[in-house]
Amino acid sequence: MSSVSEGRFPSSSVPSITPVPRRTTLLTGDGVRIEAVYTPCTAGSGDAGGGAPEGSAVVLAHGFTGSADRPALLRAAAVFAQRAAVITFSFRGHGRSGGRSTVGDREVLDLAAAVAWARSLGHRRIVTVGFSMGGSVVLRHAALYTAPESGESAEEEFGPGAPDRVGTPTRPGAHAAPKGRAEAHSVIGAAHTDAVVAVSAPARWYYRGTAPMRRLHWVVTRPAGRFVGRYGFRTRIHQEDWDPVPLSPVEAVPLIGVPLLIVHGDRDPYFPVDHPRMLAGAAGDGAELWLEHGMGHAENAADEALLTRIADWTESA
């Protein structure tokens, strides 16, 4: 069968009233290329220029085997975009991003690159929202990356050569960013967050108390499991063990100095409710805990009503 040109489609000089998402590739502190999508705020999108770029932005971090293009994350992004600009991205080893998944360890660098990109676009207030593995990442990221002192520039926070070092943690015990990498997208700015939401996050590592988590450990730790992960779940998994073992979510929570919301379902098949209670207990008065009746796990179980409540919290936090 042959094809022929149908000529040019009619075009209009009237601009679209719907903000158009913008895709880019970010380079993490350790040189991994990460796909990212920026969706402007849809509130007031009929106005010239849409929402104000200097306003808030929400960065969404998906769960293990997810990606920026999965329907559940797209649904969440659409809800949050009614109130703020939204950045979604695919963690390393997921979607169109490079590298291999370390199941929550070096993914902190992926999130840091997305947050720094949001600030480079002019957003002054950033809220990170993570689901499951992404929930553990947003907790550790908030503990490891602190805001610069008032008036401190990116160059002052990160030191000379800030573009090459965006994504470097300001607390000890995290991965340093190598210098001299070619940049996929130049992002200059602080990588800290101003508020955090962790949905269906684990409190501790190596948990095997439920059947889904035992299956997940098989996928991550066994060659046959990683084969299934790559071709069954489209997730490329690093074959080396953690060395050193990263700061756990429950160890990270007391170090978080910004508003924190912990959301968990009482029917979560992966992590029972002792996980969110442990996180909230470690935070003391520094966190708010929502135990959701009848909710399952992560972004797939978060309905529009819950996402709207979370979005409202991100505005008021």
Rosetta silent file (secondary structure, phi, psi, omega in degrees, C-alpha in Angstrom):
SEQUENCE: MSSVSEGRFPSSSVPSITPVPRRTTLLTGDGVRIEAVYTPCTAGSGDAGGGAPEGSAVVLAHGFTGSADRPALLRAAAVFAQRAAVITFSFRGHGRSGGRSTVGDREVLDLAAAVAWARSLGHRRIVTVGFSMGGSVVLRHAALYTAPESGESAEEEFGPGAPDRVGTPTRPGAHAAPKGRAEAHSVIGAAHTDAVVAVSAPARWYYRGTAPMRRLHWVVTRPAGRFVGRYGFRTRIHQEDWDPVPLSPVEAVPLIGVPLLIVHGDRDPYFPVDHPRMLAGAAGDGAELWLEHGMGHAENAADEALLTRIADWTESA
SCORE:     score description
SCORE:     0.000 S_00000001
   1 L     0.000  133.707 -179.378    0.000    0.000    0.000 S_00000001
   2 L  -102.945  160.778  177.723    1.368    3.403   -0.929 S_00000001
   3 L  -123.416  151.195  178.900    0.786    6.718    0.733 S_00000001
   4 L  -129.752  156.851  179.257    0.403   10.154   -0.766 S_00000001
   5 L   -71.909  137.605  177.363    0.635   13.605    0.680 S_00000001
   6 L   -98.787    8.761  179.336   -2.662   15.144    1.710 S_00000001
   7 L    80.280 -177.673 -177.259   -1.261   18.659    1.681 S_00000001
   8 L   -81.054  139.823  176.339   -1.102   21.115    4.552 S_00000001
   9 L   -76.437  149.628  177.305   -3.815   21.105    7.165 S_00000001
  10 L   -60.930  141.699  179.299   -5.674   24.393    7.725 S_00000001
  11 L  -121.517  162.518 -178.756   -4.146   26.428   10.523 S_00000001
  12 L  -126.327  145.516  176.803   -5.463   29.158   12.764 S_00000001
  13 L   -86.903   -2.355  179.301   -3.807   32.276   14.116 S_00000001
  14 L   -80.536  122.557 -178.449   -5.915   32.054   17.298 S_00000001
  15 L   -67.516  150.182  177.303   -3.731   30.758   20.161 S_00000001
  16 L   -67.686  141.016  178.295   -4.843   27.682   22.066 S_00000001
  17 L   -86.941   -4.878  179.294   -6.514   28.410   25.415 S_00000001
  18 L  -102.027  121.718  178.981   -5.104   25.182   26.831 S_00000001
  19 L   -57.942  139.797 -176.849   -1.504   25.318   28.098 S_00000001
  20 L   -98.289  127.739  177.386    0.727   22.929   26.190 S_00000001
  21 L   -61.032  150.280 -178.969    3.026   20.589   28.168 S_00000001
  22 E  -119.571  126.144  179.764    6.744   21.022   27.560 S_00000001
  23 E  -102.275  146.539  175.966    9.096   18.034   27.425 S_00000001
  24 E  -153.382  175.941  174.331   12.798   18.118   28.085 S_00000001
  25 E  -119.946  126.604  179.029   15.698   15.975   29.193 S_00000001
  26 E  -103.842  150.732  175.893   17.426   16.723   32.492 S_00000001
  27 E  -109.622  123.299 -178.764   20.890   15.626   33.539 S_00000001
  28 L   -77.265  172.357  179.895   21.212   14.435   37.128 S_00000001
  29 L   -61.369  -25.562  177.908   24.162   15.078   39.406 S_00000001
  30 L  -103.978   18.319  169.273   25.617   11.660   38.536 S_00000001
  31 L    84.975   20.745  178.017   25.120   12.091   34.792 S_00000001
  32 L   -96.329  135.137  179.438   21.869   10.177   34.111 S_00000001
  33 E   -85.841  128.131 -174.270   19.478   11.598   31.531 S_00000001
  34 E  -121.950  128.387  174.641   15.925   11.937   32.845 S_00000001
  35 E   -77.093  139.845 -178.838   12.810   12.679   30.804 S_00000001
  36 E  -143.188  150.781 -178.556   10.659   15.413   32.329 S_00000001
  37 E  -130.370  130.884  176.933    7.397   17.150   31.438 S_00000001
  38 E  -108.989  122.810  176.922    6.300   20.637   32.471 S_00000001
  39 E  -114.953  116.504  178.715    2.566   21.392   32.492 S_00000001
  40 L   -63.658  158.792  176.408    1.605   25.027   33.158 S_00000001
  41 L   -62.112  133.317 -178.410   -1.146   25.801   35.625 S_00000001
  42 L   -87.331  -10.208  176.812   -4.528   25.537   33.909 S_00000001
  43 L   -68.338  125.659 -177.959   -6.202   28.057   36.218 S_00000001
  44 L    69.701   25.414 -176.786   -6.720   31.208   34.184 S_00000001
  45 L   -69.130  -13.627  176.003   -5.342   29.477   31.089 S_00000001
  46 L   -77.182  -15.458  177.053   -7.578   31.618   28.920 S_00000001
  47 L   -74.781  158.786  178.101   -5.577   34.666   29.955 S_00000001
  48 L   -62.285  122.150  177.181   -2.602   35.714   27.935 S_00000001
  49 L    87.470   -5.752  177.521    0.320   33.599   29.040 S_00000001
  50 L    70.664 -150.879 -176.619   -1.697   31.328   31.328 S_00000001
  51 L   -69.294  159.728 -178.197   -0.771   31.030   35.003 S_00000001
  52 L   -71.514  124.146 -177.280    1.960   33.111   36.584 S_00000001
  53 L   -66.310  -21.784 -177.228    5.335   31.342   36.190 S_00000001
  54 L   -82.815   -0.392 -178.966    6.628   32.788   39.452 S_00000001
  55 L   -79.266 -158.374 -176.723    3.944   30.968   41.445 S_00000001
  56 E   -76.279  156.019  171.686    3.967   27.493   42.931 S_00000001
  57 E  -137.182  143.169  177.410    4.957   24.287   41.161 S_00000001
  58 E  -110.986  129.014  176.925    4.272   20.700   42.189 S_00000001
  59 E  -106.685  119.578 -177.165    6.776   17.979   41.309 S_00000001
  60 E   -98.736  130.941 -179.604    5.224   14.500   41.158 S_00000001
  61 E  -116.026  115.722 -173.698    7.364   11.420   41.825 S_00000001
  62 L   -77.403  172.433  178.114    5.845    8.123   40.634 S_00000001
  63 L   -86.768  174.717  179.132    6.085    4.671   42.164 S_00000001
  64 L   -59.193  135.085 -175.853    8.252    1.725   41.137 S_00000001
  65 L    74.205    5.812  176.153    7.486    0.561   37.538 S_00000001
  66 L   -87.432 -171.179  175.000    5.669    3.831   36.838 S_00000001
  67 L  -170.334  173.095 -178.688    6.625    6.642   34.464 S_00000001
  68 L   -64.578  -22.474 -175.656    5.675   10.151   33.395 S_00000001
  69 L  -101.890    4.703  178.978    3.273    8.775   30.786 S_00000001
  70 L   -72.427  141.445 -175.577    1.345    6.292   32.940 S_00000001
  71 H   -54.735  -39.376 -177.630   -2.404    7.086   33.176 S_00000001
  72 H   -64.033  -39.838  179.722   -2.453    7.282   36.989 S_00000001
  73 H   -73.075  -36.703  176.741    0.296    9.910   37.078 S_00000001
  74 H   -62.595  -39.402  177.776   -1.278   11.845   34.206 S_00000001
  75 H   -63.454  -43.846  177.724   -4.563   11.889   36.141 S_00000001
  76 H   -63.058  -42.455 -179.557   -2.797   13.214   39.226 S_00000001
  77 H   -61.162  -39.253 -179.697   -0.982   15.843   37.175 S_00000001
  78 H   -63.711  -37.242  179.052   -4.281   17.076   35.710 S_00000001
  79 H   -68.850  -48.258 -178.093   -5.726   17.584   39.210 S_00000001
  80 H   -66.750  -30.769 -178.528   -2.682   19.438   40.574 S_00000001
  81 L   -67.581  -13.823  175.688   -2.420   21.573   37.413 S_00000001
  82 L   -71.946  -13.414 -177.512   -5.731   23.200   38.327 S_00000001
  83 L  -124.022  -23.372 -176.148   -3.876   24.974   41.138 S_00000001
  84 L  -155.870  165.372  170.246   -0.204   25.095   40.193 S_00000001
  85 E   -66.558  152.756 -176.274    2.271   24.256   37.482 S_00000001
  86 E  -130.461  135.453  170.813    3.225   20.582   37.488 S_00000001
  87 E  -116.565  125.073  170.902    6.440   18.753   36.659 S_00000001
  88 E  -114.489  156.747  179.312    6.348   15.016   36.100 S_00000001
  89 E  -156.780  165.660  175.429    9.345   12.885   35.231 S_00000001
  90 L  -105.163  126.107  175.369   10.428    9.277   34.906 S_00000001
  91 L   -60.111  157.979  176.944   12.884    7.954   37.447 S_00000001
  92 L   -51.667  138.721 -178.835   16.081    6.371   36.120 S_00000001
  93 L    81.596   -2.377 -179.310   15.420    2.977   34.568 S_00000001
  94 E  -119.214  149.832  175.377   11.783    3.901   33.915 S_00000001
  95 L    55.744 -133.617 -179.611   10.039    5.196   30.811 S_00000001
  96 L   -94.605    6.930  178.559   12.337    7.087   28.437 S_00000001
  97 L   -76.984  156.163  178.851   14.876    7.959   31.125 S_00000001
  98 L   -84.698 -172.787  175.477   18.349    6.485   31.056 S_00000001
  99 L    73.301 -168.531  179.112   20.174    4.475   33.674 S_00000001
 100 L  -130.253  146.060 -179.068   18.876    1.701   35.887 S_00000001
 101 E   -66.024  134.792  170.906   16.585    1.843   38.879 S_00000001
 102 L  -107.873   15.656  171.940   18.213    1.706   42.302 S_00000001
 103 L    55.236   45.352  172.522   14.750    1.390   43.898 S_00000001
 104 L   108.457   -5.073 -178.565   14.870    4.630   45.870 S_00000001
 105 L   -84.005  -82.207 -176.197   18.573    5.258   46.459 S_00000001
 106 L   -76.310   -2.639  175.184   20.069    7.451   43.723 S_00000001
 107 H   -62.112  -18.867  174.925   16.584    8.452   42.599 S_00000001
 108 H   -58.172  -34.976  178.295   16.991   11.359   45.014 S_00000001
 109 H   -68.642  -32.522  177.165   19.256   12.903   42.364 S_00000001
 110 H   -64.845  -47.164  178.940   16.500   12.534   39.756 S_00000001
 111 H   -63.356  -40.819  179.550   14.049   14.426   41.952 S_00000001
 112 H   -60.111  -39.119  178.590   16.645   17.085   42.735 S_00000001
 113 H   -65.026  -39.368  179.379   17.135   17.727   39.015 S_00000001
 114 H   -67.536  -40.531  178.673   13.363   18.129   38.529 S_00000001
 115 H   -65.978  -43.594  178.999   13.067   20.536   41.473 S_00000001
 116 H   -62.763  -37.329  176.788   16.021   22.591   40.263 S_00000001
 117 H   -62.643  -43.033  178.777   14.429   22.766   36.797 S_00000001
 118 H   -58.259  -42.861  179.416   11.196   24.078   38.338 S_00000001
 119 H   -68.418  -34.849  179.369   13.131   26.845   40.088 S_00000001
 120 H   -66.886  -21.359  177.202   15.034   27.672   36.910 S_00000001
 121 L   -84.045   -2.147  175.010   11.652   28.286   35.244 S_00000001
 122 L   106.221    1.171 -178.927   10.905   30.973   37.804 S_00000001
 123 L   -77.826  129.511 -175.014    8.808   29.122   40.367 S_00000001
 124 L   -92.571  -21.067 -177.923    9.522   30.373   43.865 S_00000001
 125 E  -128.907  124.004 -175.840    7.677   27.705   45.843 S_00000001
 126 E  -120.315  132.651  174.129    8.052   23.993   45.125 S_00000001
 127 E  -117.935  129.574  177.427    6.050   21.145   46.638 S_00000001
 128 E  -101.825  133.402 -179.890    7.172   17.546   46.096 S_00000001
 129 E  -127.066  119.259 -176.752    4.536   14.798   46.047 S_00000001
 130 E  -123.546  147.815 -179.365    5.686   11.181   45.913 S_00000001
 131 E  -117.442  127.775  175.937    3.889    7.859   45.637 S_00000001
 132 L    55.682 -115.673  176.392    5.242    4.581   47.102 S_00000001
 133 H   -55.504  -41.764  176.393    8.911    4.466   46.043 S_00000001
 134 H   -61.603  -29.910  175.380    8.498    8.111   45.054 S_00000001
 135 H   -65.896  -41.370  176.516    7.179    8.748   48.559 S_00000001
 136 H   -65.499  -34.068 -178.953   10.374    7.419   50.098 S_00000001
 137 H   -69.536  -43.165 -178.596   12.363    9.558   47.657 S_00000001
 138 H   -66.189  -32.701  177.407   10.575   12.829   48.498 S_00000001
 139 H   -66.730  -47.522 -179.015   11.160   12.192   52.216 S_00000001
 140 H   -67.694  -37.763  178.542   14.868   11.535   51.781 S_00000001
 141 H   -61.308  -45.141 -178.952   15.209   14.436   49.335 S_00000001
 142 H   -64.716  -31.019  178.613   13.627   16.882   51.808 S_00000001
 143 H   -75.739  -34.389 -172.965   15.995   15.702   54.541 S_00000001
 144 H   -89.419  -26.045 -177.060   19.129   15.901   52.417 S_00000001
 145 L  -111.316  115.684 -178.725   18.511   19.149   50.518 S_00000001
 146 L  -110.491  155.168 -178.088   18.063   22.279   52.620 S_00000001
 147 L   -68.361  144.549  174.415   17.196   25.791   51.514 S_00000001
 148 L   -67.664  161.036  176.913   20.046   28.287   51.081 S_00000001
 149 L   -63.604  156.346 -178.622   20.281   31.171   53.511 S_00000001
 150 L   -54.405  128.241  179.197   18.210   34.228   52.673 S_00000001
 151 L    84.753   -3.071 -177.887   19.720   36.066   49.730 S_00000001
 152 L   -80.207  131.428 -177.876   22.117   33.250   48.900 S_00000001
 153 L   -85.275  170.861  177.484   22.445   32.593   45.188 S_00000001
 154 H   -61.443  -37.211  178.791   22.736   29.237   43.475 S_00000001
 155 H   -64.182  -37.621  179.880   26.431   29.901   42.992 S_00000001
 156 H   -72.701  -34.696 -178.169   26.799   30.567   46.721 S_00000001
 157 H   -72.834  -46.475 -172.960   24.788   27.490   47.687 S_00000001
 158 H   -94.796  -12.243 -179.074   26.429   24.995   45.338 S_00000001
 159 L    91.435  179.209 -179.842   29.844   26.623   45.022 S_00000001
 160 L   -57.263  141.864  179.550   31.772   27.501   41.840 S_00000001
 161 L    77.314   37.584 -175.353   30.458   25.847   38.718 S_00000001
 162 H   -52.307  -39.812 -179.500   26.854   25.656   39.957 S_00000001
 163 H   -57.515  -35.256  179.884   25.408   24.395   36.641 S_00000001
 164 H   -77.705  -13.974 -173.112   27.541   21.262   36.866 S_00000001
 165 H  -116.950    6.768  175.498   26.626   20.722   40.499 S_00000001
 166 L   -57.904  130.776 -176.370   22.873   21.301   40.553 S_00000001
 167 L   102.947    3.298  178.056   21.462   18.358   42.457 S_00000001
 168 L   -83.062  125.844 -179.976   24.240   18.186   45.041 S_00000001
 169 L   -63.828  150.140  177.364   22.853   17.539   48.541 S_00000001
 170 L   -99.003    0.807  174.295   23.596   20.101   51.232 S_00000001
 171 L  -110.041  152.754  178.445   23.616   17.490   54.013 S_00000001
 172 L   -70.551  159.744  173.797   26.330   14.890   54.538 S_00000001
 173 L    90.928    9.710  178.593   25.818   11.247   53.694 S_00000001
 174 L  -119.877  171.000 -173.726   24.349   11.675   50.213 S_00000001
 175 L   -72.916  133.500  175.338   25.794   11.186   46.754 S_00000001
 176 L   -82.448  152.544 -178.177   28.075   13.923   45.443 S_00000001
 177 L   -96.086  125.392  178.370   27.618   15.151   41.897 S_00000001
 178 L   -68.102  150.901 -179.835   30.577   14.704   39.552 S_00000001
 179 L   -99.768  162.540  174.333   31.765   17.766   37.677 S_00000001
 180 L    85.467   13.137  178.223   32.534   18.194   34.007 S_00000001
 181 L   -81.848  145.636  171.087   29.468   16.363   32.591 S_00000001
 182 L   -71.197  139.352 -173.935   27.865   17.521   29.353 S_00000001
 183 L   -95.340  135.779  171.989   24.429   18.910   30.165 S_00000001
 184 L   -81.136  -40.074  175.573   21.190   17.718   28.593 S_00000001
 185 L  -147.796  124.189 -174.438   19.320   20.683   30.050 S_00000001
 186 L   -80.616  115.678  178.320   21.024   23.407   32.031 S_00000001
 187 L  -122.623  116.958 -178.697   19.237   24.013   35.339 S_00000001
 188 L  -114.585  118.939  178.906   20.691   26.561   37.728 S_00000001
 189 L   158.051  170.816 -176.981   19.004   26.956   41.075 S_00000001
 190 L   -69.716  148.506 -178.087   18.375   25.430   44.443 S_00000001
 191 L  -107.770   17.216 -179.441   17.137   21.848   44.589 S_00000001
 192 L   -87.028  161.636  177.425   15.313   22.106   47.915 S_00000001
 193 L  -109.484  161.581 -179.571   11.570   21.756   48.433 S_00000001
 194 L  -107.485  -12.243  175.055    9.180   23.946   50.425 S_00000001
 195 E  -163.726  156.172 -172.746    6.639   21.268   51.399 S_00000001
 196 E  -135.927  138.536  171.672    6.408   17.479   51.080 S_00000001
 197 E  -127.844  123.953  177.211    3.621   14.935   50.560 S_00000001
 198 E  -114.904  117.837 -178.296    4.391   11.206   50.845 S_00000001
 199 E  -109.765  123.524  177.427    1.617    8.869   49.669 S_00000001
 200 L    59.279   36.262 -177.041    1.850    5.124   50.458 S_00000001
 201 L   -84.833  145.306  171.682    5.503    5.455   51.419 S_00000001
 202 L   -74.555  155.853  175.658    7.435    2.748   53.282 S_00000001
 203 L   -94.443  -30.615 -173.660    8.969    3.628   56.622 S_00000001
 204 L  -139.568  159.036 -179.113   11.860    1.176   56.507 S_00000001
 205 L   -81.584  162.846  171.257   13.911   -0.784   53.984 S_00000001
 206 L    63.819   22.910 -179.807   13.832   -4.512   53.213 S_00000001
 207 L   -71.662  128.636 -179.941   10.227   -4.961   54.351 S_00000001
 208 L  -130.545   25.310 -173.592    8.881   -8.377   53.271 S_00000001
 209 L   -78.688   -5.543  178.165    5.813   -8.679   55.481 S_00000001
 210 L  -127.377  155.879 -179.296    3.278   -8.797   52.641 S_00000001
 211 H   -60.823  -43.123  177.179    3.030  -11.008   49.555 S_00000001
 212 H   -58.985  -35.911  179.812    3.331   -8.056   47.107 S_00000001
 213 H   -74.327  -31.233  174.766    6.556   -6.953   48.793 S_00000001
 214 H   -66.364  -37.938  176.418    7.973  -10.470   48.669 S_00000001
 215 H   -66.717  -40.219  179.498    7.262  -10.525   44.934 S_00000001
 216 H   -62.715  -42.123  178.210    8.866   -7.103   44.544 S_00000001
 217 H   -63.043  -34.986  175.974   12.020   -8.271   46.305 S_00000001
 218 H   -64.255  -42.375  179.264   12.181  -11.234   43.917 S_00000001
 219 H   -61.956  -40.905 -173.411   11.937   -8.868   40.956 S_00000001
 220 H   -79.135  -35.907 -168.417   14.686   -6.608   42.317 S_00000001
 221 H  -101.153  -15.869 -176.062   17.165   -9.170   43.671 S_00000001
 222 L  -108.329  142.279  177.718   17.029  -12.154   41.287 S_00000001
 223 H   -55.019  -43.179  178.392   18.302  -12.264   37.686 S_00000001
 224 H   -64.279  -36.436  178.424   15.034  -13.858   36.551 S_00000001
 225 H   -66.247  -41.743  178.839   13.123  -11.174   38.432 S_00000001
 226 H   -66.797  -30.956  174.935   15.073   -8.355   36.795 S_00000001
 227 H   -63.641  -44.444  177.207   14.355   -9.978   33.418 S_00000001
 228 H   -63.381  -40.652  178.950   10.643   -9.854   34.259 S_00000001
 229 H   -61.400  -41.057 -177.081   11.045   -6.271   35.433 S_00000001
 230 H   -70.266  -46.956 -172.844   12.690   -5.213   32.186 S_00000001
 231 H   -98.643  -21.930  177.290   10.371   -6.918   29.718 S_00000001
 232 H   -91.270  -37.201 -177.094    7.206   -7.308   31.789 S_00000001
 233 L  -114.617    2.956  178.937    7.171   -3.956   33.596 S_00000001
 234 L    56.347   39.608  179.803    9.497   -1.947   31.313 S_00000001
 235 E  -126.842  121.177 -179.264   11.737   -1.183   34.279 S_00000001
 236 L   -92.950  122.608 -170.150   15.497   -1.613   34.092 S_00000001
 237 E  -114.210  133.983  177.801   16.878   -2.502   37.527 S_00000001
 238 L   -65.201  139.784 -175.337   20.434   -2.142   38.791 S_00000001
 239 L   -92.261   -6.916 -178.976   21.928   -5.511   39.719 S_00000001
 240 L   -91.156  147.983  176.437   24.222   -4.332   42.516 S_00000001
 241 L   -72.429  158.583  174.428   23.201   -4.169   46.182 S_00000001
 242 L   -62.193  132.914  176.932   23.096   -0.842   47.994 S_00000001
 243 L  -155.845  100.843    3.088   26.534    0.125   49.281 S_00000001
 244 L   -81.644  168.754  175.618   26.206    1.956   51.554 S_00000001
 245 L   -68.960  127.734 -176.366   22.581    1.463   52.541 S_00000001
 246 L   -70.306  162.535  174.339   20.882    4.863   52.095 S_00000001
 247 L   -53.155  128.388 -178.398   19.174    6.821   54.829 S_00000001
 248 L   -78.516  160.327  178.369   15.800    5.177   55.436 S_00000001
 249 H   -56.387  -43.111 -177.977   12.541    7.177   55.265 S_00000001
 250 H   -68.692  -27.709  174.402   11.948    6.942   59.015 S_00000001
 251 H   -76.213  -27.614 -177.948   15.499    8.189   59.649 S_00000001
 252 H   -77.702  -34.789 -171.988   14.973   11.025   57.173 S_00000001
 253 H   -55.053  -44.222 -179.673   11.698   12.350   58.580 S_00000001
 254 H   -64.078  -16.380 -178.908   13.153   14.005   61.735 S_00000001
 255 H   -89.623   -5.332 -176.572   15.541   15.971   59.499 S_00000001
 256 L   -81.179  125.046 -177.592   12.758   17.537   57.413 S_00000001
 257 L  -109.300   21.091  179.407   12.286   21.210   58.219 S_00000001
 258 L  -126.905  165.222  179.297    9.312   21.989   55.945 S_00000001
 259 L   -55.131  137.806 -175.047    5.572   21.124   56.143 S_00000001
 260 E  -132.612  131.042  175.109    5.008   17.385   55.719 S_00000001
 261 E  -120.141  128.040  177.326    1.854   15.418   54.888 S_00000001
 262 E  -111.619  122.140 -177.796    1.783   11.611   55.131 S_00000001
 263 E  -120.517  132.614 -177.410   -1.098    9.891   53.307 S_00000001
 264 E  -152.127  143.390  177.756   -1.762    6.154   53.524 S_00000001
 265 E   -90.201  144.968  179.833   -4.620    3.765   52.822 S_00000001
 266 L   -81.008   -0.720  174.025   -5.875    1.334   55.434 S_00000001
 267 L  -120.255   28.247  178.140   -6.151   -1.335   52.719 S_00000001
 268 L   -65.518  119.316 -177.360   -2.685   -0.881   51.275 S_00000001
 269 L   -77.953  -12.133 -178.196   -1.588   -4.371   50.143 S_00000001
 270 L   -94.622  -52.648 -174.632    2.134   -3.447   50.208 S_00000001
 271 L  -125.312  114.991  177.934    2.684   -1.515   53.452 S_00000001
 272 L   -67.809  174.393 -169.337    0.339   -1.852   56.451 S_00000001
 273 L   -71.620   -7.471  174.786   -0.573    1.156   58.570 S_00000001
 274 H   -67.480  -22.632  177.826    2.330    0.718   60.989 S_00000001
 275 H   -66.859  -55.649  178.766    4.509    2.305   58.262 S_00000001
 276 H   -63.595  -33.734  178.581    2.746    5.697   58.130 S_00000001
 277 H   -66.705  -34.859  176.731    2.328    5.679   61.908 S_00000001
 278 H   -66.540  -41.917  177.986    6.053    5.079   62.300 S_00000001
 279 H   -62.877  -47.435 -179.232    6.805    7.971   59.949 S_00000001
 280 H   -63.862  -37.885  178.191    4.395   10.294   61.740 S_00000001
 281 H   -64.147  -38.463  179.187    5.818    9.265   65.111 S_00000001
 282 H   -68.520  -28.166 -179.426    9.358   10.042   63.960 S_00000001
 283 H   -80.847  -18.364 -176.950    8.220   13.476   62.773 S_00000001
 284 H    65.077 -128.235  178.874    6.590   14.371   66.084 S_00000001
 285 H   -84.275    4.398 -174.955    4.588   17.567   65.625 S_00000001
 286 H   -88.867    6.459 -177.729    6.247   18.185   62.268 S_00000001
 287 E  -142.533  155.213  173.480    3.852   16.123   60.157 S_00000001
 288 E  -111.078  135.253 -177.527    0.172   15.655   59.431 S_00000001
 289 E  -115.951  126.810  172.679   -1.113   12.080   58.957 S_00000001
 290 E  -114.185  114.620  171.360   -4.118   11.094   56.840 S_00000001
 291 E   -98.990  114.037 -171.591   -5.195    7.459   57.099 S_00000001
 292 E   -94.032  120.564 -178.519   -7.635    6.946   54.219 S_00000001
 293 L   -67.811  128.088  175.386  -10.446    4.440   54.732 S_00000001
 294 L    80.062   -0.604 -177.771  -10.683    1.851   51.954 S_00000001
 295 L   -81.361  142.283  174.629   -7.695    3.173   49.992 S_00000001
 296 L   -90.127 -128.650 -169.053   -5.205    0.802   48.376 S_00000001
 297 L  -116.168  126.834  163.919   -1.707    1.646   47.197 S_00000001
 298 H    61.589 -154.115 -171.933   -0.126    4.748   45.678 S_00000001
 299 H   -63.381  -29.213  179.237   -1.171    6.714   42.590 S_00000001
 300 H   -67.840  -25.764 -178.136   -3.327    3.921   41.206 S_00000001
 301 H   -99.706   -8.168 -178.217   -5.523    4.026   44.324 S_00000001
 302 L   -83.847  108.504 -179.077   -5.629    7.809   44.773 S_00000001
 303 L   -81.672  176.197 -174.771   -8.955    8.983   43.358 S_00000001
 304 H   -63.348  -36.033 -179.817   -9.728   12.494   42.188 S_00000001
 305 H   -63.278  -44.325  178.772  -11.332   13.483   45.486 S_00000001
 306 H   -66.473  -44.350  179.233   -8.214   12.549   47.470 S_00000001
 307 H   -60.116  -37.295  178.035   -5.893   14.181   44.959 S_00000001
 308 H   -65.608  -40.914  177.051   -7.972   17.358   45.184 S_00000001
 309 H   -63.605  -40.987  177.694   -7.682   17.362   48.988 S_00000001
 310 H   -64.602  -42.707  178.535   -3.922   16.891   48.711 S_00000001
 311 H   -60.967  -38.963  176.072   -3.719   19.704   46.172 S_00000001
 312 H   -62.401  -40.618  179.435   -5.647   21.945   48.558 S_00000001
 313 H   -63.367  -40.605 -178.683   -3.156   21.058   51.323 S_00000001
 314 H   -63.388  -27.613  177.665   -0.201   21.960   49.098 S_00000001
 315 H   -74.943  -37.164 -173.232   -1.678   25.408   48.619 S_00000001
 316 H   -93.822  -14.280 -173.888   -2.248   26.062   52.304 S_00000001
 317 L   -62.059    0.000    0.000    0.810   24.320   53.812 S_00000001
